[in-house]
Amino acid sequence: MTRVLVTGAGGYIGAVLTPMLLDAGYAVRALDRFFFGRDLLAAHDRLEVVVEDCRKLAPAHFEGVDAVIDLAAISNDPSGELFQEATFQINRDSRVRAARMAREAGARRYVLPSSCSIYGFQEDGVVADEGSPANPLTTYARANEMAERGALPLADESFCVVVLRQATVYGLSPRMRFDLAVNGMTFGAWKTGRLPLMRDGSQWRPMVHVRDAARAQMFMLEADPARVNGRVFNVGSAGDVHRIGPLGELVAACVPRDVEIEWYGDPDRRSYRVAFDRIEALGWRAEKTAADGVAEICAALEAGAVDKTARTVTLEWYRELERWSRVVRAGGDPRDRARRKELARWRRVVREVEMYGGIVEI
Ligand SMILES: NC(=O)c1ccc[n+]([C@@H]2O[C@H](COP(=O)([O-])OP(=O)(O)OC[C@H]3O[C@@H](n4cnc5c(N)ncnc54)[C@H](O)[C@@H]3O)[C@@H](O)[C@H]2O)c1
């Protein structure tokens, strides 16, 4: 039996990947601070849950581990800008350290789920492949690129390192994210008939379904090292690369009500078209498209199975955790009777994630 250490297992991708790994017969050590809740992974006799900060990884976490899928991260651009230092600690330093510790502990594989956002901006007409120069424009993208550069040289004949540059993910997860393009557009369109679109709509963005992203990670656990070791693979499909404006129209057409576009933000300077020939040459294919993601999210919204709350918007949730952990640590304001209930609720939430001094700092 293969044991996989999945960091960030309680996240949007991790909460989908973990049950898929268990279904496929793997044993999973799920390590996370569980910032988004501890109840997202169903108990299983091959699932071991470790509540730990990835900046505190120790040799014991790698004992008996055959492979690592290293998902723990501050996972988007705005959160990366707000928590820059933590983003470099978690997304760059901890991942490189995890790869090194995995190798020292005798694990055979390390999969780094990076991001196509490291292509940043590419001129119109350019379709970036894994050999194209990176152009990271944000702290989040820079940390990803540095993590790649730190992890890849650790590859050797007995330790297989694979980098996956994932397209922007969409679709349902137990840790739902409505701060991702397709998911956010679907929620706005379904709920209010107003679909939020980031200006100016001409920017290119590759997309991939969350189950396909997880399938690609599982694929790399078994792929022939001779074909994948020390290499980078974009994850997505040519049919799911969109300009944001037409993608909004596609989403609107899939939602069962009249929809208006609501433009927001300054013009997005990130724009990248991406090629997926390298991963497809291995026989891996994405199975879903954005329309499938919209349909499943609409069905879940219709059924009341999912809703947009602070917890589903990464930046908002991290901000709330930071704010409330300060209030809770200070003991709250006893004169503030109106907020007692809220304070009690946050005390519980903060207790769940606060093992050290802070939320994104340790
Ligand atoms: N979702 C996307 O569109 C997308 C696209 C490309 C790449 N990625 C990458 O995939 C990975 C997972 O993304 P996601 O969408 O699941 O994000 P997410 O925010 O839902 O999950 C990240 C998980 O990491 C955990 N975490 C954060 N800091 C931690 C720490 N210091 N110690 C332990 N756990 C910590 C969080 O609790 C959370 O469960 C990230 O590296 C992200 O950058 C995501």
The ligand as a Gaussian input file, in Angstrom:
#p B3LYP/6-31G(d) Opt

LIG

0 1
 N       -7.533000      26.659000      -6.943000
 C       -6.858000      27.061000      -8.004000
 O       -7.395000      27.654000      -8.966000
 C       -5.389000      26.770000      -8.115000
 C       -4.776000      26.966000      -9.340000
 C       -3.418000      26.737000      -9.455000
 C       -2.701000      26.320000      -8.347000
 N       -3.325000      26.133000      -7.152000
 C       -2.516000      25.699000      -6.011000
 O       -3.030000      24.498000      -5.465000
 C       -2.829000      24.505000      -4.040000
 C       -4.139000      24.312000      -3.322000
 O       -5.045000      25.333000      -3.698000
 P       -6.526000      25.372000      -3.146000
 O       -7.355000      26.039000      -4.171000
 O       -6.913000      24.031000      -2.663000
 O       -6.335000      26.385000      -1.911000
 P       -7.019000      26.413000      -0.471000
 O       -6.746000      27.757000       0.102000
 O       -8.429000      25.961000      -0.532000
 O       -6.215000      25.297000       0.330000
 C       -4.963000      25.510000       0.903000
 C       -4.927000      24.674000       2.191000
 O       -3.656000      24.893000       2.797000
 C       -3.847000      25.069000       4.186000
 N       -2.766000      25.883000       4.709000
 C       -2.470000      27.176000       4.423000
 N       -1.387000      27.558000       5.102000
 C       -0.994000      26.491000       5.836000
 C        0.066000      26.272000       6.746000
 N        0.934000      27.245000       7.064000
 N        0.215000      25.032000       7.290000
 C       -0.654000      24.043000       6.997000
 N       -1.714000      24.210000       6.160000
 C       -1.855000      25.427000       5.589000
 C       -5.202000      25.741000       4.341000
 O       -5.757000      25.481000       5.620000
 C       -5.983000      25.078000       3.209000
 O       -6.680000      23.952000       3.681000
 C       -2.161000      25.830000      -3.712000
 O       -0.781000      25.654000      -3.730000
 C       -2.557000      26.695000      -4.854000
 O       -1.669000      27.732000      -5.046000
 C       -4.659000      26.335000      -7.018000

